[in-house]
Amino acid sequence: MENSRGTKWICATRSTTKCRARVRTKDNALEVLHEAHNHQMSKRQRERAKSRRTLS
């Protein structure tokens, strides 16, 4: 969701896990709105995160 305060990012599994984790970005700044996830990462998510770290 975008507005004048920036872009809000929510957990991709919010609808199934009711996870409240979210952050906001604006002008290359990151604001953590709710840090903790209420679930573990799936095997697929762990593999994707590992791949992203390798590419960086």
Residue frames as a rotation matrix with the C-alpha (Angstrom) as fourth column:
MET 1
0.590 0.808 0.000 0.00
0.808 -0.590 0.000 0.00
0.000 0.000 -1.000 0.00
GLU 2
-0.560 -0.786 0.261 1.42
0.793 -0.600 -0.106 3.40
0.240 0.148 0.959 -0.96
ASN 3
0.722 0.692 0.004 0.54
0.675 -0.705 0.217 6.82
0.153 -0.154 -0.976 0.42
SER 4
0.687 -0.446 0.574 2.31
-0.230 -0.882 -0.411 10.07
0.689 0.150 -0.709 1.32
ARG 5
0.649 -0.428 0.629 4.01
-0.692 0.010 0.722 8.37
-0.315 -0.904 -0.290 4.29
GLY 6
-0.500 -0.861 -0.093 5.69
-0.805 0.423 0.416 5.75
-0.319 0.283 -0.905 2.06
THR 7
-0.003 0.422 -0.906 5.07
-0.638 0.697 0.327 2.15
0.770 0.579 0.267 1.02
LYS 8
0.045 0.095 0.994 3.80
-0.922 0.388 0.004 -0.33
-0.385 -0.917 0.105 3.60
TRP 9
-0.340 -0.245 -0.908 4.90
-0.591 0.807 0.004 -3.96
0.732 0.538 -0.419 3.22
ILE 10
0.339 0.511 0.790 3.06
-0.922 0.348 0.171 -6.79
-0.187 -0.786 0.589 4.96
CYS 11
-0.521 -0.493 0.697 3.91
-0.433 0.856 0.282 -10.44
-0.736 -0.154 -0.659 5.50
ALA 12
-0.644 0.210 -0.735 3.15
-0.711 0.192 0.677 -12.50
0.283 0.959 0.026 2.39
THR 13
-0.701 0.384 -0.601 1.39
0.364 0.917 0.162 -15.12
0.613 -0.105 -0.783 4.53
ARG 14
-0.913 0.304 0.273 -0.81
-0.408 -0.652 -0.639 -12.63
-0.016 -0.694 0.719 6.36
SER 15
-0.098 0.974 -0.203 -4.09
-0.912 -0.007 0.409 -14.06
0.397 0.225 0.890 5.07
THR 16
0.319 0.226 -0.920 -3.33
-0.079 0.974 0.212 -17.64
0.944 0.005 0.329 6.12
THR 17
-0.301 -0.550 -0.779 -1.31
0.730 0.393 -0.560 -17.03
0.614 -0.737 0.283 9.31
LYS 18
0.799 0.595 0.091 -2.83
0.453 -0.695 0.558 -13.73
0.395 -0.405 -0.825 10.46
CYS 19
-0.062 -0.935 -0.350 0.77
0.996 -0.080 0.035 -12.51
-0.061 -0.346 0.936 10.78
ARG 20
0.854 0.435 -0.285 1.05
0.455 -0.891 0.005 -8.84
-0.252 -0.134 -0.958 11.75
ALA 21
-0.101 -0.978 -0.180 4.68
0.627 -0.203 0.752 -8.30
-0.772 -0.037 0.634 10.66
ARG 22
0.697 0.324 0.639 5.04
0.708 -0.454 -0.542 -5.17
0.114 0.830 -0.546 8.56
VAL 23
-0.316 -0.808 -0.497 7.47
0.699 -0.552 0.455 -2.41
-0.642 -0.203 0.739 7.60
ARG 24
0.873 0.482 -0.076 7.33
0.314 -0.675 -0.668 0.91
-0.373 0.559 -0.741 5.76
THR 25
-0.236 -0.939 0.249 9.84
0.887 -0.104 0.449 2.23
-0.396 0.327 0.858 3.25
LYS 26
0.909 0.403 0.110 10.29
0.410 -0.811 -0.418 5.82
-0.079 0.425 -0.902 2.10
ASP 27
0.779 -0.624 0.070 13.27
-0.526 -0.709 -0.469 7.56
0.342 0.329 -0.880 0.53
ASN 28
0.071 -0.776 -0.627 15.61
-0.127 0.616 -0.777 4.59
0.989 0.135 -0.054 1.13
ALA 29
-0.650 -0.202 0.732 14.63
-0.732 -0.090 -0.675 4.46
0.202 -0.975 -0.089 4.82
LEU 30
-0.337 0.501 -0.797 13.10
0.176 0.865 0.469 1.44
0.925 0.018 -0.380 6.55
GLU 31
-0.473 0.297 0.830 10.66
-0.853 -0.390 -0.346 1.82
0.221 -0.871 0.438 9.44
VAL 32
-0.816 0.194 -0.545 9.70
0.233 0.973 -0.003 -1.36
0.529 -0.129 -0.839 11.30
LEU 33
-0.256 0.829 0.497 6.04
-0.732 -0.501 0.460 -1.14
0.631 -0.246 0.736 12.28
HIS 34
0.656 0.377 0.654 5.67
-0.704 0.618 0.350 -4.65
-0.272 -0.690 0.670 13.74
GLU 35
-0.183 -0.941 -0.284 8.81
-0.983 0.172 0.062 -6.77
-0.009 0.291 -0.957 13.76
ALA 36
-0.676 -0.227 0.701 7.80
-0.438 0.888 -0.136 -10.21
-0.592 -0.399 -0.700 14.95
HIS 37
-0.373 0.554 -0.745 6.26
-0.649 0.418 0.636 -12.84
0.663 0.720 0.204 12.70
ASN 38
0.049 0.461 0.886 3.90
-0.932 0.339 -0.125 -15.29
-0.358 -0.820 0.447 14.41
HIS 39
0.950 0.246 0.190 5.02
-0.148 0.895 -0.420 -18.27
-0.274 0.372 0.887 12.28
GLN 40
-0.011 -0.958 0.286 8.11
0.092 0.283 0.955 -20.09
-0.996 0.037 0.085 11.05
MET 41
-0.121 -0.118 -0.986 9.38
-0.926 -0.344 0.155 -19.75
-0.358 0.931 -0.068 7.49
SER 42
0.878 0.396 0.268 8.39
-0.244 0.854 -0.460 -22.55
-0.411 0.339 0.846 5.17
LYS 43
0.173 -0.836 0.521 11.12
0.532 0.524 0.665 -24.64
-0.829 0.163 0.535 3.53
ARG 44
0.316 0.016 0.949 10.49
0.929 -0.209 -0.306 -22.80
0.193 0.978 -0.080 0.26
GLN 45
0.954 0.065 0.292 10.83
0.018 -0.987 0.158 -19.38
0.298 -0.146 -0.943 1.94
ARG 46
0.615 -0.786 0.068 14.11
-0.085 0.020 0.996 -20.43
-0.784 -0.618 -0.054 3.62
GLU 47
0.069 -0.581 0.811 15.50
0.846 0.466 0.261 -21.58
-0.529 0.668 0.523 0.26
ARG 48
0.570 0.209 0.795 14.50
0.677 -0.667 -0.310 -18.30
0.465 0.715 -0.522 -1.42
ALA 49
0.972 -0.230 0.053 16.07
-0.215 -0.769 0.602 -16.24
-0.098 -0.596 -0.797 1.39
LYS 50
0.344 -0.887 0.309 19.28
0.261 0.406 0.876 -18.28
-0.902 -0.221 0.371 1.11
SER 51
0.149 -0.227 0.963 19.38
0.986 0.108 -0.127 -17.70
-0.076 0.968 0.240 -2.66
ARG 52
0.852 0.221 0.475 18.90
0.289 -0.955 -0.074 -13.96
0.437 0.200 -0.877 -2.20
ARG 53
0.791 -0.612 -0.022 21.78
-0.237 -0.339 0.910 -13.78
-0.565 -0.715 -0.413 0.29
THR 54
0.133 -0.748 0.650 24.00
0.643 0.564 0.518 -15.69
-0.754 0.349 0.556 -2.14
LEU 55
0.344 0.092 0.934 23.19
0.899 -0.318 -0.300 -13.23
0.270 0.944 -0.192 -4.95
SER 56
0.994 0.110 0.007 23.99
0.102 -0.940 0.325 -10.18
0.042 -0.322 -0.946 -2.81
